[in-house]
Amino acid sequence: MASGSSHLVLRASAPAVALAGLLAGCDDAATPRDTGPRDAPLGTLDAWSSDARIGDAPLSDDARLEAGLAMPDASLAPYSLLPEPGLRNPRLHFGDGTVTAGAPTLFPSTPAIEGFPDSPWYVAQWNKTELLSPEVFVLDAADTADPLYGRAAWAFPTPGNSSSLWIYRGPSPSELIFSLHGEHGWLSPGGGSNVFLSSNAIADSATTMESRVSYGLRAQLEDAIVYFATPESMTNGHVIWLFFTGFVFHYVDPGDGARQSLFLQIAHGDSRGRSGRYLVASDGMTLFGDVHAGDPYLDATPAPATPLTPMRFDLNAYLCDAATAEYPTPSGTTFRFPDAARELRNWRFESIYVGIETQDRFGAATAEPEGAIAVTVRVADVDVVKEPGEPSPWAVCP
């Protein structure tokens, strides 16, 4: 297993998640459901409460009373839309790259890491010839040493290094830094080869989008290189890497309750640079991808020992763009969501996936490589926060 500074990373289509796996059960967000938090040892999951959020902690009730401030309305307090906010638990589930009963199939066990319950987050792996396994990991490996975070507490490798997941302890006792690496891969009709960290949302009734909803994380593009074997591979989209966060939303018709799925992706990095908005509607699937001008974007790898970059996005604004867009279809027609989709109270946030996509060939794993590619990214403090007391200017899309 290579070190963080010596991964085989080679830097520079359809910019899409491997949708075949996700779409198999899009009526249920195509992600495994979890029964919710378990009891956790003190200090291991301090961000797991339902009202946890990124940023400064709210004033305590005692502090408000001492300052003569009104007590907050508990029903209007910000809360996370994720069952385990902040990614503070290394005991992840792992997908095996297949789908069962409309949901990704998970390995039966989680890593034997003491002091943590099983996490509702899982590692999604699509179009991979080698799989990360919950039973194969190394503790404090010397070749994972980082100038800022030391050695990875837990390092999950693959034999050929096509994927890896290294988990570092951050500066604070409960903080974890997740390093995702991927290389090679192929572009199929469902997308490229992926490694994601994924989670379902909390209960459906709490995830409507009419109030202000923001997405936050800290991230870093650690290594990224691409090699093109032919002039054609520089332009045909077969040799690329992508770093993005995807969200599964459901539009719920206010009349009959019928649901339509939307995959919304926010780009964080791309071997081609900012590639612009992409839209497609096909076989009951709608995909929207973009990054707004002025929003955070990772254009280059940082100097060693550089902290992760804080990033925050207005999910209401992105959802409005997606809800009002016109989508091309393979038949040459276009698709639009109904007019009622402009009211964000009719939308539900279902699940999230954050990670990387790589490809250096087209069609199948056995196809001839058209170059070589790999990327390593780091993420931490992933959360989706709803603020019921803050009506969004995008509650009704223009």
C-alpha positions in Angstrom: 0.0 0.0 0.0 1.5 3.3 -1.1 2.0 6.3 1.1 -0.1 9.4 0.9 2.5 11.2 -1.0 3.4 8.4 -3.4 0.0 7.0 -4.5 0.1 6.2 -8.2 -1.8 9.3 -9.2 -1.8 10.2 -12.8 -3.5 13.9 -13.5 -5.0 15.7 -16.7 -18.1 11.3 -21.0 -20.6 11.7 -19.1 -20.0 13.3 -15.7 -22.2 11.1 -13.7 -22.3 8.8 -10.7 -22.6 5.1 -11.5 -26.3 5.4 -11.8 -27.0 1.8 -12.5 -26.6 0.9 -8.9 -28.3 3.9 -7.5 -31.2 3.8 -9.9 -32.0 0.2 -9.1 -34.0 1.4 -6.2 -34.5 5.1 -6.7 -38.0 5.0 -5.2 -36.2 4.4 -1.9 -33.1 6.5 -2.7 -31.3 3.2 -3.5 -29.5 3.3 -0.2 -29.8 0.8 2.7 -31.9 2.0 5.5 -30.6 2.1 9.1 -32.7 2.0 12.3 -30.9 5.1 13.6 -28.4 6.0 16.3 -27.3 3.5 18.9 -25.8 4.4 22.3 -22.2 5.6 21.9 -19.4 5.9 24.3 -19.0 9.4 25.7 -16.7 11.5 23.5 -16.8 9.3 20.4 -19.9 10.7 18.6 -20.4 14.2 20.0 -21.9 15.3 16.6 -24.5 12.6 16.4 -27.4 14.5 18.0 -30.3 15.4 15.7 -29.6 19.1 16.2 -25.9 19.0 15.6 -24.6 21.4 12.9 -21.4 22.8 11.4 -20.2 26.1 12.8 -20.5 27.9 16.1 -22.5 26.2 18.7 -25.8 27.9 19.7 -26.0 29.6 23.1 -27.0 27.4 25.9 -30.3 28.0 27.7 -28.4 29.2 30.8 -26.4 31.6 28.8 -29.5 33.0 27.1 -31.2 33.5 30.5 -28.1 35.2 31.9 -28.0 37.6 29.0 -31.7 38.4 29.2 -32.4 36.9 25.8 -35.6 35.1 24.9 -35.6 31.4 24.9 -35.6 29.9 21.4 -38.5 28.1 20.0 -37.3 24.4 19.9 -39.4 23.7 16.8 -37.5 26.4 14.9 -34.0 25.2 16.0 -31.6 24.2 13.2 -31.1 20.5 12.9 -29.2 18.0 10.7 -31.0 16.1 8.0 -28.4 13.3 8.5 -28.7 10.6 11.2 -25.0 10.9 11.9 -23.8 14.5 11.2 -20.2 15.4 10.7 -18.8 12.0 9.7 -17.3 11.3 13.2 -17.5 7.5 13.1 -15.0 5.1 11.4 -17.1 2.0 11.8 -18.7 2.3 8.3 -20.7 -0.3 6.4 -19.2 -1.3 3.0 -21.1 -2.0 -0.2 -20.0 -4.9 -2.3 -20.8 -3.3 -5.7 -24.1 -5.2 -6.2 -27.8 -4.4 -5.7 -30.3 -6.5 -3.9 -34.1 -5.7 -3.7 -33.5 -2.2 -5.0 -30.7 -1.2 -2.6 -26.9 -1.6 -2.5 -25.8 -4.9 -1.0 -23.6 -4.5 2.1 -21.0 -6.8 3.5 -22.5 -8.5 6.6 -19.9 -7.1 9.0 -18.5 -3.7 9.8 -14.8 -3.1 10.8 -13.8 -4.4 14.2 -13.1 -0.9 15.6 -13.7 -0.6 19.3 -15.4 2.3 21.0 -17.9 3.0 18.1 -21.3 1.6 17.2 -22.1 0.7 13.6 -22.5 3.8 11.5 -25.5 4.6 9.2 -22.9 5.8 6.7 -21.5 3.3 4.2 -18.8 3.1 1.5 -20.4 2.7 -2.0 -18.3 1.1 -4.7 -19.4 0.9 -8.3 -17.6 -0.5 -11.4 -14.7 -1.7 -9.3 -12.5 -4.7 -10.0 -11.2 -4.6 -6.5 -13.3 -3.9 -3.4 -12.5 -2.3 -0.1 -13.5 -4.7 2.6 -14.5 -4.0 6.3 -12.3 -6.9 7.3 -9.1 -5.7 5.7 -7.5 -2.7 7.3 -4.3 -1.6 8.9 -3.7 0.4 12.1 -1.3 3.3 12.2 0.5 2.2 9.1 3.9 4.0 8.6 3.3 4.6 4.9 0.1 6.7 5.6 2.1 9.4 7.6 0.9 12.9 7.0 2.7 16.1 8.2 -0.5 17.5 9.6 -2.5 14.5 10.9 0.2 11.9 11.6 -0.5 8.3 10.6 -3.9 7.1 9.5 -5.7 5.5 12.5 -7.4 3.0 10.1 -6.2 2.4 6.5 -8.4 0.2 4.1 -6.4 -0.9 1.0 -7.0 -2.9 -2.1 -4.3 -5.2 -3.5 -3.7 -3.2 -6.6 -4.4 0.2 -5.1 -7.3 0.8 -7.4 -9.1 2.2 -4.3 -8.2 3.1 -0.7 -9.8 4.7 2.3 -7.6 6.2 5.0 -9.1 7.6 8.1 -7.1 10.1 10.2 -7.8 11.6 13.6 -8.3 15.3 13.3 -7.1 18.1 15.7 -10.1 17.7 18.0 -10.7 14.4 19.9 -13.8 13.4 17.9 -12.8 14.8 14.5 -12.0 12.4 11.6 -10.5 13.1 8.2 -11.5 10.6 5.4 -9.0 10.2 2.5 -10.5 8.6 -0.6 -8.3 7.3 -3.4 -9.3 5.9 -6.8 -7.5 5.1 -10.0 -8.2 3.5 -13.4 -11.8 2.6 -14.0 -14.1 2.5 -17.0 -17.0 4.5 -18.4 -20.2 2.5 -18.7 -23.8 3.6 -19.6 -24.3 4.1 -15.8 -21.2 6.2 -15.3 -17.5 5.7 -14.3 -15.9 3.8 -11.4 -16.8 5.3 -8.0 -15.9 5.3 -4.3 -18.4 7.3 -2.2 -19.3 7.9 1.4 -23.0 7.7 1.5 -25.9 8.1 4.0 -29.7 8.2 4.0 -31.5 11.2 5.4 -33.5 11.2 8.6 -37.3 10.6 8.7 -39.0 11.7 5.5 -41.4 14.1 7.1 -38.5 16.3 8.4 -36.7 16.7 5.1 -38.9 19.1 3.1 -37.0 21.9 1.5 -39.1 25.1 2.0 -36.8 26.4 4.8 -33.2 27.3 4.4 -31.1 24.1 3.9 -27.3 24.2 3.5 -24.7 21.7 2.7 -21.3 22.0 4.4 -18.0 20.0 4.5 -14.3 20.5 4.6 -12.4 19.1 1.7 -9.1 18.9 -0.1 -7.8 17.7 -3.4 -4.7 15.8 -2.2 -3.3 14.3 -5.4 -4.5 14.3 -9.0 -2.7 13.5 -12.3 -3.8 12.3 -15.7 -2.0 10.8 -18.7 -3.5 10.7 -22.2 -2.3 7.8 -24.4 -3.8 9.3 -27.7 -4.9 12.7 -28.9 -8.5 11.4 -29.1 -8.4 10.5 -25.4 -7.8 14.2 -24.6 -11.3 15.1 -25.9 -13.5 12.1 -25.9 -14.3 12.1 -22.1 -12.9 8.6 -21.5 -10.0 9.7 -19.3 -11.2 11.9 -16.5 -11.5 12.1 -12.7 -14.3 13.9 -10.8 -14.8 14.9 -7.2 -18.4 15.8 -6.2 -21.2 15.5 -3.8 -24.5 14.0 -5.0 -27.9 14.3 -3.4 -31.0 12.2 -4.1 -34.3 14.3 -3.9 -37.9 13.2 -4.5 -40.5 15.5 -5.9 -43.8 14.5 -4.3 -46.8 15.4 -6.3 -49.2 17.4 -3.9 -52.2 15.8 -5.6 -51.6 12.1 -5.8 -48.4 11.7 -3.8 -46.5 10.2 -6.8 -42.7 10.6 -6.5 -40.1 11.5 -9.1 -36.4 11.1 -8.4 -33.7 13.7 -9.0 -30.0 13.2 -8.7 -28.4 16.5 -8.0 -24.6 16.8 -8.1 -22.4 19.7 -7.0 -18.9 19.6 -8.5 -15.9 20.1 -6.3 -13.1 19.2 -8.7 -12.7 17.9 -12.3 -9.6 16.9 -14.3 -11.0 19.1 -17.2 -11.5 22.1 -15.0 -15.0 23.6 -14.4 -17.0 21.7 -17.0 -20.3 23.6 -16.6 -23.8 22.5 -16.1 -25.0 19.0 -17.2 -28.5 17.7 -17.5 -30.1 14.5 -18.6 -33.4 12.7 -18.3 -33.6 9.0 -19.3 -35.5 5.9 -18.2 -37.2 7.7 -15.2 -34.0 9.2 -14.0 -33.2 12.9 -13.9 -29.7 14.1 -13.4 -28.6 17.7 -12.7 -25.0 18.8 -12.1 -23.4 22.2 -11.6 -21.3 24.4 -9.4 -22.5 28.0 -9.0 -20.1 30.9 -9.8 -18.6 32.1 -6.6 -19.2 28.8 -4.7 -16.1 26.9 -3.4 -14.2 24.8 -5.9 -10.9 23.0 -5.7 -8.7 23.9 -8.7 -5.3 22.7 -7.5 -3.6 20.5 -4.9 -2.4 22.5 -1.9 1.0 22.7 -0.3 1.9 20.0 2.3 0.4 20.4 5.7 -2.4 22.7 4.4 -5.7 22.3 6.4 -8.8 21.3 4.6 -10.9 24.0 2.9 -14.3 24.8 4.5 -17.1 24.7 1.8 -20.7 25.6 2.1 -23.5 25.5 -0.5 -27.1 26.8 -0.6 -29.1 23.6 -1.4 -32.3 25.5 -2.0 -30.7 27.5 -4.8 -29.3 24.4 -6.5 -32.7 22.6 -6.1 -34.5 25.5 -7.7 -32.2 25.4 -10.7 -32.8 21.7 -11.1 -36.6 21.9 -10.5 -37.0 24.6 -13.2 -34.5 23.2 -15.8 -35.4 21.7 -19.1 -33.8 18.3 -19.6 -32.9 16.7 -22.9 -33.8 13.0 -23.4 -32.2 10.4 -25.7 -35.3 10.5 -27.9 -34.7 14.2 -28.7 -37.6 15.4 -26.6 -37.3 17.4 -23.4 -38.6 16.9 -19.8 -39.6 19.4 -17.2 -40.9 18.9 -13.7 -44.5 20.0 -13.1 -45.2 23.6 -12.1 -45.8 22.5 -8.5 -42.1 21.5 -8.3 -41.3 25.2 -8.0 -42.7 25.0 -4.4 -39.8 23.4 -2.4 -42.2 22.1 0.2 -43.0 19.5 -2.4 -39.5 18.2 -2.4 -37.9 15.7 0.1 -34.1 15.2 0.6 -33.5 11.4 0.6 -29.8 10.7 0.7 -26.2 11.9 0.1 -23.1 10.5 -1.5 -19.7 12.3 -1.6 -16.6 11.0 -3.3 -14.8 10.4 -6.5 -15.2 9.0 -10.0 -12.4 7.8 -12.3 -12.1 6.3 -15.7 -9.4 5.6 -18.3 -11.2 3.4 -20.7 -14.6 3.0 -22.3 -17.2 0.2 -22.1 -15.8 -2.4 -19.8 -13.0 -3.2 -17.4 -11.3 -5.4 -20.1 -11.2 -2.5 -22.6 -7.9 -1.2 -23.8 -6.8 1.8 -21.6 -6.8 5.1 -23.3 -4.5 6.6 -20.7 -4.2 6.4 -16.9 -5.8 8.4 -14.1 -6.2 8.6 -10.4 -7.2 11.1 -7.7 -7.1 11.4 -3.9 -9.4 13.6 -1.9 -10.0 14.3 1.7 -13.4 15.2 3.4 -14.5 15.9 6.9 -17.4 17.5 8.8 -20.0 16.5 6.2 -23.5 17.8 7.1 -26.8 18.9 5.7 -28.5 21.5 8.0 -32.1 22.7 7.9 -33.1 26.0 9.6 -36.9 26.0 10.1 -36.8 29.5 11.5 -35.2 30.9 8.4 -37.5 30.8 5.4 -35.5 30.4 2.2 -35.7 33.1 -0.5 -36.0 30.1 -2.7 -39.0 28.5 -1.0 -40.9 29.2 -4.2 -38.6 29.1 -7.2 -38.8 32.0 -9.7 
